[in-house]
Amino acid sequence: MLEKGKTILEKLERSGYEAYFAGGCVRDTIMSRPVHDIDITTSALPGEVIAVFGEENTCPTGIAHGTVTVRCAGIAAEVTTFRIDGEYSDSRRPDSVSFTRSLTDDLSRRDFTVNSMAMDISGNIIDPFGGRDDIARGVIRCVGDPEKRFTEDALRIMRALRFSSQLGFTIDPATAAAVHTMKERLQLISAERVRDELDKLICGTYCVRVLLEYSDVISEIIPEIKACIGFDQRSPYHRYTVWEHIVRAVSAAPPDNVKLRRALLLHDVAKPACARFDETGRGHFKGHDKLGAQVARAVMRRLRFDRASIVYAETLIAHHSAKIRDNVEVRRMMSELGDELFFELMKMKICDNTAKNPFVLDENRRIEELTEAAQDMIANNECRSLKQLDISGSDLEKLGFSGEEIGEALRELLEEVFLGNVPNERTALLTFTEKRWAE
């Protein structure tokens, strides 16, 4: 990626301008991490960038802020003029920008020192704010005054947590203090921007530490989790508070399955509201799954998630406590959820158990066995839904059924097939039906 990007730098330099790689691609290069996107900063003004590469190879994606997307050497890169940001009256974006010929001025406006470095075409690093030292120390630190940086763009609060979660870096004490004290400013940021940062945070390798240490920031975004923080479950199955259990369940899910991690983040959100303690002091949480699904739907709507993501999370949360003990119950759940969501539910159950007391892990072996049984059912095309029944509503109409009777009869026949009392064969089902309803 960077090798192809050098072609852009070369063309700008041949035209008499300074040009450098900047931001995350420099950070990731220093850390020997894969580079997926490149940003280039240049002394060339936007119109000059367009003149160098031609209108056919450029798009003025953010020209008001100095950014032009350039297509060259088989890649697309954002090329931004050295700039100084004006006031941030909405805590989201600068009211104005002014262009400068100083690379240092441009780097000084960026969020964190690890993102405020540049690299020239020969690989030389320009690092006026100590980003390389902070990478070596494993620290996220604001460039300059943290309160000023977060006042300019409050989303940087979430970005600090996200980078800490992804890179495993701690947050510098002064920056961390500002994160905690200024978290309310996240209310000024659009739900979509906060949501996207939260997704990246919960998929980070080091999300457990960040979610626990900065639970006050997360509860600023999702107030519904406040009651979970520090809530003692008083259950033999649990060794963590509700919030720590949630966090550790999240981390047990594959990092590339953001939908499952989102669902786990909210799966026990209703436990405090449903908590009841018996005479021995043991906690019981009847109904927390169904109530939790309702809460999750409200949270995800507020954060502007798409409908499919909401349905996925709501469905899994509503069923995550359901007992699935044998093949009959596997078929019932597959019938209710469909094959794809059934397998996601089983993954969720394993993650949930992983964050409980060690003896609960024994249940995961049974979950894996039942998951394999479900895969065999699919491979063998076994009946798992009304659509697969070898008898239809029109068949029942011919036998004298009508209206709601048809649906009720089909559901009962499906259950009989699940139980093994009748094979899923049309003749056998018709014979069973005639005998069953003739009684």
C-alpha positions in Angstrom: 0.0 0.0 0.0 2.7 2.5 1.0 4.8 1.6 -2.1 1.9 2.5 -4.3 1.4 5.7 -2.3 4.9 6.7 -3.0 3.9 7.4 -6.6 1.6 10.1 -5.3 4.4 11.6 -3.3 6.7 11.5 -6.3 4.3 13.4 -8.5 3.7 16.1 -6.0 7.4 16.5 -5.3 8.2 16.6 -9.0 5.7 19.4 -9.2 7.5 21.4 -6.6 5.5 20.6 -3.5 6.2 18.9 -0.2 4.3 15.7 0.4 4.4 13.1 3.2 2.5 10.1 4.5 0.7 11.2 7.7 -1.3 9.8 10.6 -2.3 6.2 11.2 -0.4 4.7 8.3 2.9 6.1 9.7 2.0 4.8 13.2 1.2 1.4 11.8 4.4 1.3 9.8 6.5 2.1 12.9 4.6 -0.6 14.8 5.0 -3.2 11.9 1.2 -3.4 11.6 -0.6 -3.9 8.3 -1.4 -0.6 6.6 -4.9 -0.6 5.1 -5.5 3.1 4.3 -3.1 5.9 3.6 -3.4 9.6 4.2 -1.1 12.1 2.5 -0.4 15.7 3.6 1.1 18.2 1.3 2.0 21.9 0.8 0.0 21.9 -2.4 -3.4 23.6 -2.3 -6.4 21.6 -3.3 -6.6 23.2 -6.7 -2.9 22.5 -7.2 -3.4 18.8 -6.3 -6.2 18.5 -8.9 -3.9 20.2 -11.5 -1.1 17.7 -10.7 -3.3 14.6 -11.1 -6.0 15.8 -13.4 -9.7 16.1 -12.8 -10.3 12.6 -14.1 -8.2 11.2 -11.3 -9.4 13.3 -8.4 -12.5 13.9 -6.4 -13.0 16.9 -4.1 -14.4 14.8 -1.3 -13.6 17.4 1.4 -12.3 20.3 -0.5 -13.6 22.9 2.0 -11.2 21.4 4.5 -8.4 20.9 2.0 -9.0 17.2 1.1 -8.9 15.7 -2.4 -9.2 12.0 -3.1 -6.6 11.0 -5.6 -6.7 7.8 -7.7 -3.2 6.8 -8.8 -1.2 3.6 -9.1 -4.2 1.5 -8.5 -5.1 3.0 -5.1 -7.2 5.9 -3.8 -5.7 8.1 -1.1 -6.9 11.2 0.7 -4.5 14.1 0.0 -4.9 17.1 2.4 -3.3 20.4 2.3 -1.2 21.5 5.4 -3.8 23.3 7.4 -4.6 25.0 10.7 -8.1 24.5 12.1 -10.3 27.4 13.2 -12.7 27.3 16.2 -14.9 24.2 16.8 -18.2 25.8 17.9 -20.1 22.5 17.7 -17.3 20.2 19.1 -17.4 18.2 16.0 -15.7 20.0 13.1 -13.8 23.2 12.6 -15.9 26.2 11.6 -13.1 27.1 9.1 -9.6 26.1 8.1 -6.7 28.1 6.9 -3.9 26.6 4.8 -0.3 26.8 5.8 3.1 25.9 4.3 4.2 24.4 7.6 4.1 20.6 8.2 4.6 21.1 11.9 1.6 23.4 12.1 -0.5 20.8 10.4 0.7 18.0 12.7 0.0 20.1 15.8 -3.8 20.1 15.1 -4.1 16.3 15.2 -5.5 14.3 18.1 -2.8 12.1 19.6 1.0 12.1 19.4 1.0 8.6 17.9 -1.2 9.9 15.0 0.8 13.2 14.6 3.8 12.0 12.7 4.7 12.2 9.0 7.0 10.2 6.8 8.7 11.2 3.7 9.2 9.2 0.5 12.6 7.9 1.9 11.1 6.6 5.1 12.4 9.4 7.3 10.0 10.2 10.2 9.0 13.7 11.2 7.9 13.6 14.8 7.7 17.0 16.5 5.5 15.8 19.4 7.1 12.6 20.6 4.9 10.0 18.9 7.6 7.4 18.5 8.5 7.6 22.2 4.8 7.2 23.1 4.6 4.1 20.8 7.7 2.7 22.5 6.1 3.4 25.9 2.7 2.2 24.8 0.9 5.5 25.6 -2.0 7.4 24.1 -1.4 11.1 24.7 -3.1 14.1 23.3 -1.1 16.6 21.3 -0.9 19.6 23.6 -3.7 20.3 26.1 -6.2 17.3 26.3 -9.1 19.6 27.3 -8.5 21.7 24.2 -8.3 18.7 22.0 -11.5 17.2 23.4 -13.3 20.6 23.2 -12.4 20.8 19.5 -13.8 17.4 18.8 -15.4 15.4 21.6 -15.3 12.2 19.5 -11.6 12.1 20.3 -12.7 10.9 23.8 -14.0 7.7 22.1 -11.0 7.5 19.8 -8.6 7.5 22.8 -10.5 4.5 24.2 -10.6 2.8 20.8 -6.9 3.1 20.2 -6.2 1.9 23.7 -8.4 -1.1 23.1 -6.9 -1.9 19.7 -3.2 -1.2 20.4 -3.1 -2.2 24.1 -1.7 1.2 25.0 -2.5 2.9 28.3 -3.9 6.4 28.2 -1.6 9.1 29.6 -2.8 10.3 33.0 -3.6 13.9 31.9 -5.4 12.6 28.8 -7.3 10.0 30.9 -8.3 12.7 33.4 -9.8 14.7 30.6 -11.6 11.7 29.2 -13.3 11.1 32.5 -14.2 14.8 33.2 -15.3 15.7 29.7 -17.2 12.5 28.8 -20.6 14.4 28.9 -19.4 16.2 25.7 -20.1 13.0 23.8 -23.7 14.1 23.9 -22.7 16.7 21.3 -21.6 14.1 18.8 -23.9 12.3 16.3 -25.0 8.9 17.3 -23.6 7.4 14.1 -20.0 8.6 14.9 -20.1 7.4 18.5 -21.6 4.1 17.4 -18.8 3.5 14.9 -16.1 4.2 17.5 -17.9 1.9 20.0 -17.9 -0.9 17.4 -14.2 -0.6 16.9 -13.6 -0.4 20.7 -15.4 -3.6 21.6 -13.6 -5.5 18.9 -10.2 -4.5 20.2 -7.8 -7.1 21.5 -7.6 -5.2 24.8 -11.2 -4.2 25.2 -11.6 -5.8 28.7 -9.3 -3.4 30.4 -10.7 -0.4 28.6 -14.3 -1.2 29.2 -13.7 -1.8 32.9 -11.5 1.2 33.4 -13.7 3.6 31.5 -17.1 2.2 32.3 -18.3 5.7 33.2 -17.6 6.8 29.6 -19.5 3.8 28.2 -22.4 4.5 30.5 -22.5 8.1 29.1 -23.3 6.5 25.7 -25.4 3.7 27.1 -26.9 4.9 30.5 -28.7 1.5 30.7 -25.5 -0.2 31.8 -24.9 2.1 34.9 -26.9 -0.3 37.1 -24.8 -3.2 35.9 -21.5 -1.6 37.1 -20.5 -3.1 40.5 -23.8 -5.2 40.7 -23.1 -8.3 42.7 -25.0 -11.3 41.2 -24.7 -13.5 44.3 -25.0 -16.6 42.2 -23.0 -19.8 42.3 -22.6 -19.6 38.5 -21.0 -16.2 38.6 -17.7 -14.9 39.9 -18.0 -11.3 38.4 -20.3 -8.4 38.8 -22.9 -8.0 36.0 -20.7 -5.5 34.1 -17.5 -7.4 34.4 -19.3 -10.6 33.3 -20.7 -8.7 30.3 -17.2 -7.3 29.4 -15.5 -10.7 29.6 -18.3 -12.3 27.6 -17.8 -9.7 24.9 -14.0 -10.5 24.8 -14.7 -14.2 24.4 -16.4 -13.6 21.0 -14.4 -13.6 17.8 -13.1 -10.1 17.2 -14.3 -10.1 13.6 -17.9 -10.8 14.7 -18.9 -7.3 15.7 -22.6 -8.3 15.6 -22.1 -10.9 18.2 -19.9 -8.6 20.4 -22.7 -6.0 20.2 -25.3 -8.5 21.4 -23.1 -9.6 24.2 -22.5 -6.0 25.3 -26.2 -5.8 26.0 -27.2 -9.3 26.8 -27.4 -8.9 30.6 -28.3 -5.3 30.7 -31.7 -6.0 32.4 -30.3 -8.2 35.2 -30.3 -5.5 37.9 -34.0 -4.6 37.1 -35.0 -8.3 37.3 -32.9 -9.2 40.3 -34.6 -11.1 43.1 -32.8 -12.5 46.1 -34.1 -15.5 48.0 -33.9 -16.2 51.7 -30.3 -17.5 51.4 -29.3 -14.3 49.6 -28.9 -16.0 46.2 -29.7 -13.9 43.2 -32.3 -14.9 40.6 -32.9 -13.0 37.3 -36.1 -14.4 35.8 -37.1 -12.6 32.7 -33.9 -10.6 32.2 -33.5 -12.1 28.7 -36.8 -10.9 27.4 -36.6 -7.5 29.1 -33.0 -7.2 28.0 -34.0 -7.7 24.4 -36.4 -4.7 24.7 -33.7 -2.6 26.3 -31.2 -3.5 23.6 -33.7 -2.6 20.9 -34.1 0.9 22.4 -30.4 1.4 22.8 -29.6 0.3 19.3 -32.3 2.5 17.8 -30.9 5.4 19.7 -27.4 4.7 18.3 -28.9 4.5 14.8 -28.0 0.8 14.1 -29.6 -0.7 11.0 -32.7 -2.8 11.4 -31.0 -6.1 10.6 -28.4 -5.5 13.3 -31.1 -4.7 15.8 -33.1 -7.8 15.0 -30.0 -10.0 15.3 -29.1 -8.6 18.8 -32.7 -8.5 20.0 -33.3 -12.1 19.0 -30.2 -13.5 20.5 -30.6 -11.6 23.7 -34.2 -12.8 24.1 -33.1 -16.4 23.8 -29.7 -16.5 25.4 -31.0 -18.1 28.6 -33.1 -20.7 26.8 -32.3 -24.3 27.8 -31.2 -26.5 24.8 -30.5 -29.9 26.1 -31.1 -32.4 23.4 -31.8 -32.8 19.6 -35.5 -32.2 20.0 -34.8 -28.8 21.6 -32.2 -28.1 18.9 -34.9 -28.6 16.3 -37.4 -26.4 18.1 -34.9 -23.6 18.4 -33.8 -23.9 14.8 -37.4 -23.8 13.8 -38.0 -20.6 15.8 -34.8 -18.8 14.8 -33.7 -20.2 11.5 -30.4 -22.0 11.0 -28.1 -19.0 10.9 -29.3 -17.3 14.1 -29.4 -20.7 15.8 -25.6 -21.1 15.3 -25.0 -17.5 16.4 -27.0 -18.3 19.6 -24.9 -21.3 20.3 -21.7 -19.1 20.0 -23.3 -16.6 22.3 -24.0 -19.3 24.9 -20.4 -20.4 24.8 -19.1 -16.8 25.3 -21.6 -16.3 28.1 -20.4 -19.4 29.9 -16.8 -18.5 29.4 -17.4 -15.4 31.6 -18.9 -17.4 34.5 -17.4 -19.7 37.2 -15.0 -22.4 35.8 -17.3 -25.3 36.4 -19.9 -23.8 34.0 -17.4 -24.4 31.1 -18.4 -28.1 31.2 -21.7 -27.0 29.6 -19.8 -25.7 26.6 -18.8 -29.2 25.6 -22.5 -30.1 25.4 -23.2 -27.0 23.4 -20.5 -28.0 20.9 -22.0 -31.5 20.6 -25.5 -30.1 20.0 -24.0 -27.6 17.4 -22.5 -30.6 15.6 -25.9 -32.3 15.7 -27.5 -29.3 14.1 -24.9 -29.3 11.4 -25.7 -33.0 10.7 -29.4 -32.2 10.6 -28.8 -29.6 7.8 -26.4 -32.0 6.0 -29.1 -34.7 6.1 -31.9 -32.2 5.2 -33.8 -33.2 8.3 -37.1 -31.4 8.9 -36.5 -28.2 11.0 -39.4 -26.0 10.0 -43.0 -25.8 8.8 -41.7 -25.2 5.3 -39.9 -28.5 5.3 -43.0 -30.5 6.4 -44.0 -32.9 3.7 -47.6 -31.9 4.1 -49.3 -28.5 3.4 -52.2 -26.4 4.4 -54.1 -27.4 1.2 -53.7 -31.1 2.2 -55.4 -30.3 5.6 -58.1 -28.3 3.9 -59.0 -31.5 1.9 -59.4 -33.2 5.3 -61.8 -30.6 6.5 -59.5 -28.2 8.4 -60.1 -24.5 8.0 -58.8 -21.2 9.3 -56.7 -21.2 12.4 -57.1 -25.0 12.7 -54.7 -25.4 9.8 -51.8 -23.6 11.4 -52.4 -25.3 14.8 -52.5 -28.7 13.2 -49.3 -28.0 11.2 -47.4 -26.9 14.3 -48.6 -30.0 16.1 -47.5 -32.2 13.3 -44.1 -30.5 13.2 -43.7 -31.2 16.9 -44.6 -34.9 16.4 -41.9 -35.1 13.7 -39.4 -33.5 16.1 -40.3 -36.1 18.7 -39.9 -38.9 16.3 -43.5 -40.0 16.6 -44.1 -39.8 12.9 -41.7 -39.6 9.9 -41.7 -36.6 7.7 -43.4 -38.3 4.8 -46.6 -37.2 3.3 -48.5 -40.5 3.5 -47.5 -41.1 7.1 -48.4 -37.5 8.0 -51.8 -37.7 6.4 -52.5 -41.1 8.1 -51.4 -39.7 11.5 -53.6 -36.6 11.0 -56.7 -38.6 10.1 -56.2 -40.8 13.2 -55.2 -38.0 15.5 -58.1 -35.7 14.8 -60.6 -38.5 14.4 -60.3 -39.3 18.1 
